[in-house]
Amino acid sequence: MADHATPHLANDAGADKIFVGVKELQCMGARPPFDHPHVFLDMGQDTQVLCPYCSTLYVHDDRLHADQTDPRGAIVIDHAA
């Protein structure tokens, strides 16, 4: 079992890059109904990864916590969970 949840991120603001506190994430483009297929992205040893669907560049920032992004509000909260 995984020791952490992989956050879903949405780029509703259309930012060119989003700074994140995690190196594994799922990009969904924008929130439904404007989302794209939810794709798992893993930076591995790198500090950034580009979404192949929406071209959002995710950049790891170790000053951010796992539940923070810059710009704010990109993490999608699943209220059903």
CYANA upper distance limits for C-alpha pairs under 8 A (distance plus 0.5 A):
  6 THR  CA     24 GLU  CA      6.82
  6 THR  CA     25 LEU  CA      5.77
  6 THR  CA     26 GLN  CA      7.29
  7 PRO  CA     24 GLU  CA      8.28
  7 PRO  CA     25 LEU  CA      5.74
  7 PRO  CA     26 GLN  CA      6.64
  7 PRO  CA     67 ASP  CA      8.42
  7 PRO  CA     75 ILE  CA      7.15
  7 PRO  CA     76 VAL  CA      7.87
  8 HIS  CA     25 LEU  CA      6.56
  8 HIS  CA     26 GLN  CA      5.14
  8 HIS  CA     27 CYS  CA      6.37
  8 HIS  CA     28 MET  CA      7.39
  8 HIS  CA     75 ILE  CA      6.38
  8 HIS  CA     76 VAL  CA      5.98
  8 HIS  CA     77 ILE  CA      8.35
  9 LEU  CA     25 LEU  CA      7.61
  9 LEU  CA     26 GLN  CA      6.57
  9 LEU  CA     27 CYS  CA      5.52
  9 LEU  CA     28 MET  CA      6.68
  9 LEU  CA     29 GLY  CA      8.04
  9 LEU  CA     74 ALA  CA      5.74
  9 LEU  CA     75 ILE  CA      5.03
  9 LEU  CA     76 VAL  CA      6.05
 10 ALA  CA     27 CYS  CA      6.70
 10 ALA  CA     28 MET  CA      5.97
 10 ALA  CA     29 GLY  CA      5.67
 10 ALA  CA     30 ALA  CA      5.13
 10 ALA  CA     31 ARG  CA      6.35
 10 ALA  CA     74 ALA  CA      5.59
 10 ALA  CA     75 ILE  CA      6.88
 10 ALA  CA     76 VAL  CA      6.97
 11 ASN  CA     15 ALA  CA      7.05
 11 ASN  CA     28 MET  CA      8.40
 11 ASN  CA     29 GLY  CA      6.09
 11 ASN  CA     30 ALA  CA      5.51
 11 ASN  CA     31 ARG  CA      8.22
 11 ASN  CA     56 THR  CA      8.06
 11 ASN  CA     74 ALA  CA      6.39
 12 ASP  CA     29 GLY  CA      7.88
 12 ASP  CA     30 ALA  CA      5.20
 12 ASP  CA     31 ARG  CA      7.07
 12 ASP  CA     74 ALA  CA      7.94
 15 ALA  CA     56 THR  CA      7.70
 16 ASP  CA     55 SER  CA      8.31
 16 ASP  CA     56 THR  CA      6.15
 16 ASP  CA     57 LEU  CA      6.82
 17 LYS  CA     56 THR  CA      6.14
 17 LYS  CA     57 LEU  CA      4.97
 17 LYS  CA     58 TYR  CA      6.17
 17 LYS  CA     59 VAL  CA      7.50
 18 ILE  CA     56 THR  CA      7.79
 18 ILE  CA     57 LEU  CA      6.80
 18 ILE  CA     58 TYR  CA      5.47
 18 ILE  CA     59 VAL  CA      6.66
 18 ILE  CA     69 THR  CA      7.18
 18 ILE  CA     70 ASP  CA      6.25
 18 ILE  CA     71 PRO  CA      6.79
 18 ILE  CA     74 ALA  CA      8.50
 19 PHE  CA     58 TYR  CA      6.33
 19 PHE  CA     59 VAL  CA      5.20
 19 PHE  CA     60 HIS  CA      6.23
 19 PHE  CA     61 ASP  CA      6.45
 19 PHE  CA     69 THR  CA      6.01
 19 PHE  CA     70 ASP  CA      5.48
 19 PHE  CA     71 PRO  CA      7.65
 20 VAL  CA     58 TYR  CA      7.17
 20 VAL  CA     59 VAL  CA      6.53
 20 VAL  CA     60 HIS  CA      5.53
 20 VAL  CA     61 ASP  CA      6.23
 20 VAL  CA     64 LEU  CA      6.98
 20 VAL  CA     65 HIS  CA      8.41
 20 VAL  CA     66 ALA  CA      7.81
 20 VAL  CA     68 GLN  CA      6.91
 20 VAL  CA     69 THR  CA      5.24
 20 VAL  CA     70 ASP  CA      7.21
 21 GLY  CA     60 HIS  CA      6.24
 21 GLY  CA     61 ASP  CA      5.91
 21 GLY  CA     62 ASP  CA      6.15
 21 GLY  CA     63 ARG  CA      7.53
 21 GLY  CA     64 LEU  CA      4.98
 21 GLY  CA     65 HIS  CA      5.43
 21 GLY  CA     66 ALA  CA      5.16
 21 GLY  CA     67 ASP  CA      7.58
 21 GLY  CA     68 GLN  CA      6.72
 21 GLY  CA     69 THR  CA      7.27
 22 VAL  CA     60 HIS  CA      6.79
 22 VAL  CA     61 ASP  CA      8.37
 22 VAL  CA     62 ASP  CA      8.41
 22 VAL  CA     65 HIS  CA      8.10
 22 VAL  CA     66 ALA  CA      5.89
 23 LYS  CA     42 ASP  CA      6.38
 23 LYS  CA     43 MET  CA      5.72
 23 LYS  CA     44 GLY  CA      7.42
 23 LYS  CA     47 THR  CA      8.03
 23 LYS  CA     48 GLN  CA      8.49
 23 LYS  CA     60 HIS  CA      6.75
 24 GLU  CA     40 PHE  CA      7.85
 24 GLU  CA     41 LEU  CA      6.22
 24 GLU  CA     42 ASP  CA      4.96
 24 GLU  CA     43 MET  CA      6.90
 25 LEU  CA     40 PHE  CA      6.36
 25 LEU  CA     41 LEU  CA      5.87
 25 LEU  CA     42 ASP  CA      7.13
 26 GLN  CA     38 HIS  CA      6.66
 26 GLN  CA     39 VAL  CA      5.81
 26 GLN  CA     40 PHE  CA      4.87
 26 GLN  CA     41 LEU  CA      6.33
 27 CYS  CA     38 HIS  CA      6.08
 27 CYS  CA     39 VAL  CA      5.94
 27 CYS  CA     40 PHE  CA      7.12
 27 CYS  CA     41 LEU  CA      7.73
 27 CYS  CA     51 CYS  CA      7.49
 28 MET  CA     35 ASP  CA      5.86
 28 MET  CA     36 HIS  CA      5.95
 28 MET  CA     37 PRO  CA      6.71
 28 MET  CA     38 HIS  CA      4.99
 28 MET  CA     39 VAL  CA      7.17
 29 GLY  CA     34 PHE  CA      7.85
 29 GLY  CA     35 ASP  CA      5.45
 29 GLY  CA     36 HIS  CA      5.95
 29 GLY  CA     38 HIS  CA      8.21
 29 GLY  CA     53 TYR  CA      8.00
 29 GLY  CA     54 CYS  CA      6.37
 29 GLY  CA     56 THR  CA      8.46
 30 ALA  CA     34 PHE  CA      5.95
 30 ALA  CA     35 ASP  CA      5.17
 30 ALA  CA     36 HIS  CA      7.89
 31 ARG  CA     35 ASP  CA      5.78
 36 HIS  CA     53 TYR  CA      7.48
 36 HIS  CA     54 CYS  CA      8.31
 37 PRO  CA     53 TYR  CA      8.47
 39 VAL  CA     51 CYS  CA      8.37
 41 LEU  CA     49 VAL  CA      7.58
 41 LEU  CA     51 CYS  CA      7.83
 42 ASP  CA     49 VAL  CA      7.77
 43 MET  CA     47 THR  CA      6.69
 43 MET  CA     48 GLN  CA      6.37
 43 MET  CA     49 VAL  CA      6.11
 47 THR  CA     59 VAL  CA      6.37
 47 THR  CA     60 HIS  CA      5.69
 48 GLN  CA     57 LEU  CA      7.38
 48 GLN  CA     58 TYR  CA      5.93
 48 GLN  CA     59 VAL  CA      4.79
 48 GLN  CA     60 HIS  CA      6.44
 49 VAL  CA     57 LEU  CA      6.36
 49 VAL  CA     58 TYR  CA      5.84
 49 VAL  CA     59 VAL  CA      7.21
 50 LEU  CA     55 SER  CA      6.22
 50 LEU  CA     56 THR  CA      6.26
 50 LEU  CA     57 LEU  CA      4.98
 50 LEU  CA     58 TYR  CA      6.70
 51 CYS  CA     55 SER  CA      5.32
 51 CYS  CA     56 THR  CA      5.89
 51 CYS  CA     57 LEU  CA      6.98
 51 CYS  CA     58 TYR  CA      8.29
 64 LEU  CA     68 GLN  CA      6.23
 64 LEU  CA     69 THR  CA      7.47
 67 ASP  CA     75 ILE  CA      7.59
 68 GLN  CA     72 ARG  CA      7.39
 68 GLN  CA     73 GLY  CA      8.46
 68 GLN  CA     75 ILE  CA      7.91
 69 THR  CA     73 GLY  CA      7.29
 69 THR  CA     74 ALA  CA      6.75
 69 THR  CA     75 ILE  CA      7.64
 70 ASP  CA     74 ALA  CA      8.38
